[in-house]
Amino acid sequence: MTPPRTLCAMITPFTPTGALDLPGAQRLADHLITQGCDGLVLSGTTGESPTTTDEEKAALITAVREAIGTRGRIIAGVGTPDTRHTIELARAAAKAGADGLLAVAPYYSRPPQDAIEAHFLDIADATDLPLTLYDIPARTGTRIQPDTLLRLAEHPRITSVKDCSYDFLAAQKVMARTDLAYYAGSDEHNLALYAVGATGCISTLANVIPAHVRAVLDAFDAGETAKAARLQQQVTPLIEAMMASGLPGTVTAKALLTELGLPAGPVRPPLRPAARETVTELLAAYAETTPAH
């Protein structure tokens, strides 16, 4: 099966009182797929997985599957610092209808590489679903080292990497020596990693400009490299406003989605909503991004 190319790290919509908004999630998922996403990553960092319950995570998968059917892939975020809990979430995600799993390196405890390797192998063995490894050391405190990825790539169900390591040399080393599907996890790297062999991107930006995120990769595939570069550069102000403002992408994405009239709702504590001046800056940056056609 061809791996999806443009994936959105979807926010999790909540009601004004902070409850899970399943109808809103269905409406947003349908919108994102209609606008060009090949699939959705649910309950990732952008989906506020640290503050949603296991039951909410499963219900979200079921609801989104009902909304999008077979039009797009569903990748379920299941990563926790606890191997046993992660396996429980993986099995629940499979039962709820996910097409694949995303697991981050165990955070806070900072295990050594052999323990990280064992953690991922245990998850991969727990279900029949393909597993994407998520390398984001700035949040976890621990790298998934390239040599660890090379060994893990030998497992038949470890199929992909979401890369937020900011290490282009390591990314190219792994892509050159494995068949892993490689995904840019930082929107400023979507085109750069794609140009050296990545499969696509898992994008926070795609919550608000899904068609444009796809258009960058479409242009590159068509051999229109100058157009691809122009489209990528065009979203730089929005990437900066959403991802480099000191606020988590969840906060800024939800603020913009609300302004655009799409389901989002509040963030859950300890996150706090964006200030009005931040929303104004986000809207200005959004206005600079011409929708791609």
Disulfide bonds with the S-S distance in Angstrom:
none
